[in-house]
Amino acid sequence: MKDAAQQRRRTNKFQECFRLLSEQFSTEQFAQTFGYANNRAAQKTLQRLEADKAIKRTMRGHYKKLVSELPII
């Protein structure tokens, strides 16, 4: 587990969008739910969530949630 200095700050809107995602989702679904203009912007956030072990990539462009809620920091 990361210490408090390393954890990322997330807003309530970000947490709400994460809740709206289905258990398995695509990059396109993620971008649409979070309101990203393009998939490239969404991919950066997906990489961060993957590094934080909140999601796992199942195949190219497809992900699975590992947690139901993001921690409130």
N, C-alpha and C positions, 0 to 999 in steps of 0.2 A: 504494500500500500504506500502511496506517495504521502509525503508530509505536507502540511498546509501550505508551505511556500511553493510547492511544485504543482498543486492542484489548480485546475483552470476554473475561473469564475464563470458561472452560467446564469443567465437571467431566467426569470419565470417563464418568459415567452419561449425561450430555448427548451426548457424542460417540458412545457406544454406541447410543443411541436414533436418532441421525442416521444411523448406519450401517445400522440396521434398515429405514429407509424405502426404498421402491423409488425408481427414478430419477424417476418422476413420481408425485405424490401429491396428495391433497386436504387441505383444512383438517381435515376430520373424521378422516382417517387419521393426520395429524400429532398431533392432540389425543389420540387413543387411544394412539398409540405413546409419547408423552411423558407420558401420565397426567394431562393437563389435565382439569379438571372440566367446562369448557365451551369452545366455540370462540372466544369473545372473548379469553380468556386466551391461547389458542394464536395468535391473530392478532397479538398484540403481539410474541411471539417470532418469528413469521414475518416481520414487518416488520423486525426487527433483523437477521435472517439475510439478508433481501433487501438491506438497506443495506450489509451486510458482503460482498455479492456471493457468498454461498454458495448461494443459490437464486434462481430467477427465476419471477415469476408469469406463467403462460401464458394463463390466463383467470380469471375470478372464481372464487375458491375452489380453484384448481388451480395447482400449482407444479412446477418441474423443478429437480433438483439441478444445480449448476454445478461442484461439487467432490465427490469421493467421500469425503473425510475432512475433518473440521474441524481446523484447526491446534491443536496443543497449546501452551498458553501457560504 
